[in-house]
Amino acid sequence: MKVLYFAWLKAKLQMNEETVPWSKELGDTDSLVRWMKSRGPAFAEVFSDLEVVRIAVNQEYITGNVTLSENDEVAFFPPVTGG
């Protein structure tokens, strides 16, 4: 899976994208977030409060848990406000 990070998430993790090997254990967004939290202090901090992190799968904003496949693109970004 291609994973993208935007705004302060990108700065905190010091990367804008990476490829994460898909597996059954990472077969949905909830599992992916749990795995992200386990990757070290910076990841644990970034994913500690999902009220300030939004998720898009294949450029579609999602709410709730979504099934993932190996060719998906998952993006993590802060809430967007309009004016």
Backbone as JSON, one array per atom type, in Angstrom:
{
  "sequence": "MKVLYFAWLKAKLQMNEETVPWSKELGDTDSLVRWMKSRGPAFAEVFSDLEVVRIAVNQEYITGNVTLSENDEVAFFPPVTGG",
  "N": [[0.84, -1.17, 0.0], [0.44, 2.22, -0.7], [1.3, 4.85, 1.36], [0.51, 8.06, 2.42], [1.52, 11.15, 3.89], [0.51, 14.26, 5.22], [0.93, 17.81, 5.81], [1.34, 18.72, 9.22], [1.7, 16.1, 10.06], [3.44, 14.98, 8.19], [5.7, 16.54, 8.72], [6.28, 15.84, 11.41], [6.77, 13.07, 11.21], [8.78, 13.06, 9.42], [8.67, 12.34, 6.73], [7.05, 12.11, 3.55], [5.77, 10.14, 2.16], [5.39, 6.56, 1.96], [5.89, 3.06, 1.24], [3.94, 0.51, 2.4], [4.0, -2.83, 3.2], [1.26, -4.78, 2.3], [-0.85, -6.87, 4.25], [-2.89, -9.5, 5.69], [-3.1, -8.85, 8.34], [-2.96, -6.13, 8.27], [-5.31, -5.38, 7.07], [-7.38, -3.52, 7.21], [-8.42, -0.13, 7.94], [-8.45, 0.47, 10.71], [-6.71, -1.48, 11.77], [-4.37, -0.77, 10.44], [-3.84, 1.77, 11.54], [-3.46, 1.05, 14.25], [-1.11, -0.48, 13.94], [0.58, 1.51, 12.96], [0.84, 3.13, 15.25], [2.46, 1.51, 16.78], [5.0, 1.74, 15.81], [6.94, 3.39, 16.87], [7.99, 6.26, 18.9], [7.4, 8.77, 17.55], [5.44, 8.03, 15.66], [3.53, 6.98, 17.42], [2.8, 9.29, 18.79], [1.75, 10.92, 16.7], [-0.49, 9.41, 15.9], [-2.0, 9.26, 18.19], [-4.27, 10.73, 18.82], [-7.04, 10.55, 17.18], [-8.9, 12.42, 16.59], [-7.71, 14.55, 15.46], [-6.66, 13.71, 13.11], [-7.27, 12.84, 9.82], [-8.46, 10.44, 7.4], [-7.97, 9.24, 4.13], [-8.87, 6.98, 1.59], [-7.74, 5.88, -1.41], [-8.12, 8.46, -2.42], [-10.57, 9.18, -1.39], [-12.33, 10.54, 1.22], [-12.75, 9.0, 4.35], [-14.87, 7.68, 6.93], [-14.97, 5.84, 9.89], [-14.19, 2.28, 9.91], [-12.45, 0.83, 7.21], [-12.04, -1.62, 4.7], [-8.9, -2.65, 3.39], [-6.75, -3.05, 0.51], [-3.91, -4.44, -1.29], [-3.18, -2.65, -3.33], [-4.1, -0.18, -2.61], [-4.19, 3.36, -1.88], [-3.43, 5.17, 0.91], [-4.09, 8.01, 2.74], [-3.05, 10.25, 5.27], [-4.03, 13.06, 7.09], [-4.46, 16.41, 8.48], [-7.55, 17.8, 9.86], [-9.53, 19.67, 7.56], [-10.35, 23.02, 7.06], [-12.82, 25.37, 6.01], [-13.49, 28.57, 4.49]],
  "CA": [[0.0, 0.0, 0.0], [1.12, 3.51, -0.65], [0.8, 5.65, 2.47], [0.91, 9.46, 2.28], [1.37, 11.99, 5.08], [0.42, 15.67, 4.85], [0.98, 18.89, 6.8], [2.17, 18.49, 10.41], [2.04, 14.68, 10.15], [4.64, 14.83, 7.37], [6.82, 17.16, 9.45], [6.58, 15.06, 12.61], [7.29, 11.76, 10.82], [9.91, 13.33, 8.54], [8.49, 11.68, 5.43], [5.76, 12.45, 2.96], [5.11, 8.91, 1.72], [6.13, 5.3, 2.07], [5.17, 1.87, 0.84], [3.75, -0.42, 3.51], [3.57, -4.13, 2.66], [-0.08, -5.19, 2.7], [-1.03, -8.22, 4.78], [-4.2, -9.64, 6.33], [-3.03, -8.14, 9.62], [-3.17, -4.71, 7.97], [-6.37, -5.44, 6.08], [-8.38, -2.46, 7.34], [-7.81, 1.12, 8.43], [-8.22, 0.39, 12.15], [-5.49, -2.27, 11.97], [-3.24, 0.03, 9.96], [-3.57, 2.8, 12.55], [-2.85, 0.38, 15.41], [0.26, -0.82, 13.56], [1.34, 2.77, 12.9], [1.13, 3.54, 16.63], [3.48, 0.63, 17.36], [6.26, 1.9, 15.08], [7.9, 4.23, 17.57], [7.42, 7.42, 19.58], [6.82, 9.77, 16.65], [4.18, 7.47, 15.13], [2.59, 6.88, 18.54], [2.3, 10.64, 19.05], [0.93, 11.37, 15.57], [-1.75, 8.67, 15.82], [-2.58, 9.13, 19.53], [-5.57, 11.4, 18.89], [-7.61, 10.5, 15.83], [-9.76, 13.59, 16.37], [-6.93, 15.54, 14.69], [-6.13, 13.03, 11.93], [-8.28, 12.34, 8.89], [-7.96, 9.37, 6.54], [-8.58, 9.04, 2.81], [-8.44, 5.77, 0.89], [-7.9, 6.11, -2.86], [-8.56, 9.85, -2.56], [-11.93, 9.34, -0.86], [-12.36, 10.71, 2.67], [-13.52, 7.93, 4.98], [-15.17, 7.68, 8.36], [-15.13, 4.44, 10.29], [-13.2, 1.31, 9.48], [-12.59, 0.47, 5.8], [-11.17, -2.71, 4.25], [-7.81, -2.22, 2.52], [-6.1, -4.05, -0.34], [-2.5, -4.13, -1.51], [-2.99, -1.56, -4.28], [-4.73, 1.04, -2.12], [-3.43, 4.52, -1.43], [-4.0, 5.67, 2.15], [-3.52, 9.31, 3.1], [-3.34, 10.78, 6.6], [-3.92, 14.52, 7.02], [-5.25, 17.08, 9.52], [-8.85, 18.29, 9.41], [-9.49, 20.81, 6.65], [-11.4, 23.99, 7.35], [-13.15, 26.26, 4.9], [-13.67, 29.95, 4.91]],
  "C": [[0.89, 1.23, 0.0], [0.47, 4.33, 0.45], [1.39, 7.05, 2.35], [0.64, 10.2, 3.58], [1.4, 13.45, 4.64], [0.52, 16.57, 6.07], [1.85, 18.51, 8.0], [2.52, 17.01, 10.6], [3.33, 14.4, 9.38], [5.86, 15.38, 8.1], [7.24, 16.31, 10.65], [7.23, 13.72, 12.26], [8.51, 11.86, 9.9], [9.87, 12.5, 7.26], [7.14, 12.09, 4.87], [5.03, 11.23, 2.4], [6.01, 7.72, 1.96], [5.26, 4.18, 1.52], [5.13, 0.91, 2.02], [3.29, -1.74, 2.92], [2.19, -4.52, 3.2], [-0.04, -6.62, 3.24], [-2.43, -8.3, 5.38], [-4.24, -8.89, 7.65], [-3.23, -6.64, 9.45], [-4.29, -4.55, 6.95], [-7.48, -4.42, 6.23], [-7.73, -1.25, 8.0], [-7.58, 1.09, 9.93], [-6.93, -0.37, 12.45], [-4.26, -1.5, 11.54], [-2.86, 1.09, 10.98], [-2.94, 2.18, 13.8], [-1.39, 0.03, 15.13], [1.13, 0.43, 13.51], [1.76, 3.21, 14.3], [2.27, 2.74, 17.24], [4.87, 0.85, 16.77], [7.28, 2.79, 15.76], [7.24, 5.47, 18.13], [6.78, 8.45, 18.66], [5.49, 9.29, 16.08], [3.13, 7.39, 16.23], [1.98, 8.25, 18.84], [1.36, 11.11, 17.95], [-0.45, 10.7, 15.58], [-2.43, 8.5, 17.18], [-3.98, 9.72, 19.62], [-6.16, 11.46, 17.48], [-8.65, 11.58, 15.59], [-9.04, 14.62, 15.51], [-6.25, 14.92, 13.47], [-7.3, 12.52, 11.09], [-7.63, 11.3, 7.98], [-8.72, 9.4, 5.21], [-8.01, 7.75, 2.23], [-8.78, 5.96, -0.58], [-8.58, 7.44, -3.14], [-10.02, 10.08, -2.18], [-11.85, 9.42, 0.65], [-13.24, 9.62, 3.27], [-13.83, 8.27, 6.43], [-15.41, 6.23, 8.73], [-14.04, 3.57, 9.7], [-13.49, 0.86, 8.05], [-11.6, -0.64, 5.47], [-10.14, -2.17, 3.25], [-7.32, -3.38, 1.67], [-4.71, -3.56, -0.71], [-2.26, -2.97, -2.46], [-3.61, -0.24, -3.84], [-3.71, 2.13, -1.8], [-4.15, 5.07, -0.2], [-3.31, 6.97, 2.51], [-3.99, 9.71, 4.49], [-3.08, 12.28, 6.57], [-4.75, 15.14, 8.14], [-6.61, 17.49, 8.97], [-8.68, 19.54, 8.55], [-10.64, 21.74, 7.01], [-11.62, 24.88, 6.14], [-13.4, 27.66, 5.4], [-14.72, 30.66, 4.14]]
}
